[in-house]
Amino acid sequence: VDGRLRLSATTDQYGCRRSCAAQARSTHGRIRRDLSRQHAASARLGDIRANTLVLVGDKDKSTKPEESFRIWRSIPGASLAVIPGCSHGVHIENPGAFNRVVGDFLLEANSKESA
């Protein structure tokens, strides 16, 4: 064993079985529908006062960019970052871009609080 992850033929490049990913997407959609019926959280987005970064991949099918734009517009002073070519797993699909965006956001948020 050389410490590298060994992937089976039924496993994708991130180590997740495709069938599990499909099940997770189905479950995620069902949970989102249930939560939206139970909680009207979107009506309270305007109450958020913390520094907020809305981050989305332009290929995201779970939380579509249009939904992220709506969230961003609803939170006063929020920042928005759209990562090209990524879906819902931006942090996995493009960790360099993710780290840059989040790092820049945190530096800016920290400088606002220090001022």
C-alpha positions as CSV (number, residue, x, y, z in Angstrom):
1,V,0.0,0.0,0.0
2,D,1.5,3.3,-1.1
3,G,-1.0,5.5,0.6
4,R,-2.9,6.4,-2.6
5,L,-6.6,5.9,-2.8
6,R,-7.5,3.0,-5.0
7,L,-10.7,3.3,-7.0
8,S,-12.8,0.4,-8.1
9,A,-14.5,0.3,-11.5
10,T,-17.8,1.3,-9.9
11,T,-16.3,4.4,-8.3
12,D,-15.8,7.8,-9.9
13,Q,-12.7,10.1,-9.6
14,Y,-13.9,11.5,-6.3
15,G,-14.4,8.2,-4.6
16,C,-18.2,8.3,-4.6
17,R,-20.2,5.6,-6.2
18,R,-22.4,7.1,-8.9
19,S,-25.5,5.4,-7.6
20,C,-24.9,6.9,-4.2
21,A,-24.5,10.4,-5.7
22,A,-27.8,9.9,-7.6
23,Q,-29.5,8.8,-4.4
24,A,-28.1,11.8,-2.6
25,R,-29.4,14.2,-5.3
26,S,-32.8,12.6,-5.0
27,T,-32.8,12.8,-1.2
28,H,-31.5,16.4,-1.3
29,G,-34.3,17.5,-3.6
30,R,-36.9,15.8,-1.4
31,I,-35.5,17.4,1.8
32,R,-35.4,20.9,0.1
33,R,-39.0,20.6,-0.9
34,D,-40.0,19.5,2.6
35,L,-38.0,22.2,4.3
36,S,-39.4,24.9,2.0
37,R,-42.9,23.8,3.0
38,Q,-42.0,23.9,6.7
39,H,-39.8,27.0,6.9
40,A,-40.1,30.3,5.0
41,A,-36.4,31.0,5.5
42,S,-36.2,32.9,2.3
43,A,-38.5,35.6,3.8
44,R,-36.0,36.1,6.5
45,L,-32.8,36.5,4.4
46,G,-33.1,40.3,4.6
47,D,-32.6,39.9,8.4
48,I,-29.0,38.6,8.0
49,R,-26.5,41.2,9.1
50,A,-23.4,39.0,9.1
51,N,-20.8,39.2,6.3
52,T,-22.2,36.7,3.8
53,L,-20.7,35.1,0.7
54,V,-23.0,33.4,-1.7
55,L,-20.9,31.0,-3.7
56,V,-22.2,28.9,-6.7
57,G,-20.9,27.0,-9.6
58,D,-22.4,28.1,-12.9
59,K,-23.3,24.5,-13.7
60,D,-25.0,23.8,-10.3
61,K,-28.2,21.9,-10.8
62,S,-28.9,21.5,-7.1
63,T,-28.9,25.2,-6.2
64,K,-29.2,26.8,-9.6
65,P,-27.3,30.0,-10.1
66,E,-30.6,31.9,-10.4
67,E,-31.6,30.8,-6.9
68,S,-28.2,31.9,-5.6
69,F,-28.7,35.3,-7.3
70,R,-32.0,35.6,-5.5
71,I,-30.4,34.8,-2.2
72,W,-27.5,37.2,-2.8
73,R,-29.9,40.0,-3.7
74,S,-32.0,39.3,-0.6
75,I,-29.1,39.6,1.9
76,P,-28.0,43.2,2.5
77,G,-24.3,43.7,1.6
78,A,-23.8,40.1,0.6
79,S,-21.0,39.1,-1.8
80,L,-21.5,36.8,-4.8
81,A,-19.0,34.5,-6.5
82,V,-19.9,32.4,-9.5
83,I,-17.2,29.8,-10.3
84,P,-17.3,28.8,-14.0
85,G,-17.4,25.2,-15.1
86,C,-18.4,23.9,-11.6
87,S,-21.5,22.3,-10.2
88,H,-22.5,21.9,-6.5
89,G,-19.1,20.7,-5.4
90,V,-17.1,23.8,-6.2
91,H,-14.7,23.1,-3.3
92,I,-13.9,19.7,-4.8
93,E,-14.1,20.5,-8.5
94,N,-12.0,23.6,-8.4
95,P,-10.3,23.9,-4.9
96,G,-7.9,26.6,-6.1
97,A,-10.7,29.0,-7.2
98,F,-12.8,28.1,-4.1
99,N,-9.9,28.8,-1.7
100,R,-9.1,32.1,-3.5
101,V,-12.7,33.3,-3.4
102,V,-13.3,32.3,0.2
103,G,-9.8,33.6,1.3
104,D,-10.4,37.0,-0.4
105,F,-13.9,37.2,1.2
106,L,-12.5,36.5,4.7
107,L,-9.7,39.0,4.3
108,E,-12.2,41.7,3.2
109,A,-14.6,40.8,5.9
110,N,-11.8,41.0,8.5
111,S,-10.7,44.4,7.2
112,K,-14.2,45.7,7.4
113,E,-14.5,44.6,11.0
114,S,-11.1,46.0,11.9
115,A,-12.0,49.5,10.5
